[in-house]
């Protein structure tokens, strides 16, 4: 395959322009709202598993995966002692409702670009609370 002078010139200009920005590229910095949502999702997944609500736990694990991906390269360590898990369905419903309110408040107050993610998490948790009630 032959390269034309025009192709070489365009490539050289593109490479030169790539290094001529004033701001350095920045990967996502740690976000407190996302970190809180992540830790709550981990706790709710464990709570749903403990009460044999596998579908609800899977929803929370999907949120965990999404939030961990958004927070990269920052790693939010898994807390081994998650605290006391709910003892029954009513307590899990209350925990889901509380988690929904926290995510909704974070969605409305965040200054980051992740308001939609937080809103979707709030809606999912509200739906879980409604199913359990």
BELVENZI-V537355 format. One record per residue. RES is the residue in three letters. OMEGA is omega in degrees with one decimal (NA if undefined). D_CENTER is the distance of its C-alpha to the mean C-alpha in Angstrom with 2 decimals. Layout:
RES OMEGA D_CENTER
RES OMEGA D_CENTER
This chain:
UNK -178.1 45.25
UNK 177.2 46.65
UNK 179.4 44.75
UNK 176.3 46.26
UNK -179.8 46.75
UNK 178.6 44.57
UNK 178.1 41.66
UNK 179.8 42.14
UNK 179.1 42.34
UNK 178.4 39.18
UNK 180.0 37.31
UNK 178.6 38.75
UNK 179.5 37.80
UNK 178.4 34.20
UNK 179.2 33.98
UNK -178.9 35.67
UNK -178.6 33.47
UNK -179.0 30.28
UNK -173.3 31.45
UNK 179.0 32.70
UNK 180.0 29.69
UNK -178.2 29.85
UNK 176.1 26.17
UNK 178.1 24.59
UNK -178.2 21.43
UNK 174.7 18.44
UNK -175.9 15.21
UNK 172.6 12.19
UNK -178.9 13.18
UNK -178.3 11.33
UNK -175.8 9.76
UNK -179.8 10.89
UNK 179.3 9.02
UNK 179.3 5.48
UNK 177.5 7.65
UNK 178.4 9.31
UNK 179.0 6.76
UNK -179.3 6.02
UNK 177.4 9.81
UNK 178.3 10.63
UNK 177.1 9.01
UNK -179.4 11.01
UNK 179.9 13.96
UNK 176.2 14.02
UNK 178.3 13.98
UNK 179.9 16.86
UNK 179.4 18.56
UNK 176.6 18.57
UNK -178.2 19.89
UNK -179.5 22.52
UNK 176.9 23.83
UNK 172.1 23.83
UNK -174.6 21.32
UNK -179.8 20.01
UNK 178.7 18.60
UNK 179.0 16.49
UNK 178.3 15.34
UNK 176.5 14.46
UNK -179.0 12.26
UNK 177.7 10.34
UNK 175.1 10.41
UNK 176.7 9.06
UNK 178.4 5.88
UNK -179.4 6.17
UNK -179.9 7.10
UNK -177.7 4.66
UNK 176.9 2.10
UNK 179.4 5.86
UNK -179.6 7.01
UNK -177.5 5.73
UNK 179.1 7.12
UNK 5.9 10.19
UNK 177.7 13.00
UNK 179.3 12.11
UNK 176.7 11.99
UNK -175.5 11.12
UNK 176.8 14.03
UNK 178.1 14.21
UNK -177.6 16.45
UNK -179.9 19.42
UNK -176.8 20.77
UNK -176.2 18.23
UNK -176.9 21.03
UNK 178.9 23.12
UNK -179.8 21.73
UNK -176.7 23.08
UNK -177.4 26.60
UNK -176.9 26.80
UNK -178.8 25.32
UNK 179.1 25.97
UNK 176.7 24.15
UNK 177.6 21.07
UNK 178.7 21.37
UNK 178.2 21.60
UNK 177.2 18.55
UNK 179.9 16.55
UNK 177.9 18.19
UNK 177.1 17.47
UNK 177.8 13.73
UNK 179.0 13.96
UNK 179.2 16.01
UNK -179.6 13.76
UNK 178.6 10.77
UNK 177.7 13.57
UNK 178.4 15.14
UNK 178.9 12.15
UNK -177.9 11.90
UNK -174.6 15.62
UNK -172.8 15.91
UNK 174.2 13.31
UNK -179.6 15.04
UNK -179.6 12.21
UNK -172.1 11.59
UNK -179.8 8.30
UNK -178.8 10.42
UNK 179.4 10.34
UNK 180.0 6.73
UNK 177.2 7.53
UNK 178.2 10.87
UNK 177.4 10.15
UNK 178.0 8.53
UNK -180.0 11.63
UNK 179.3 13.87
UNK -179.9 13.01
UNK 176.7 13.68
UNK 177.7 16.76
UNK 177.7 17.98
UNK 179.8 17.78
UNK 179.8 19.75
UNK 179.3 22.23
UNK -177.4 22.80
UNK -176.6 23.48
UNK NA 25.75
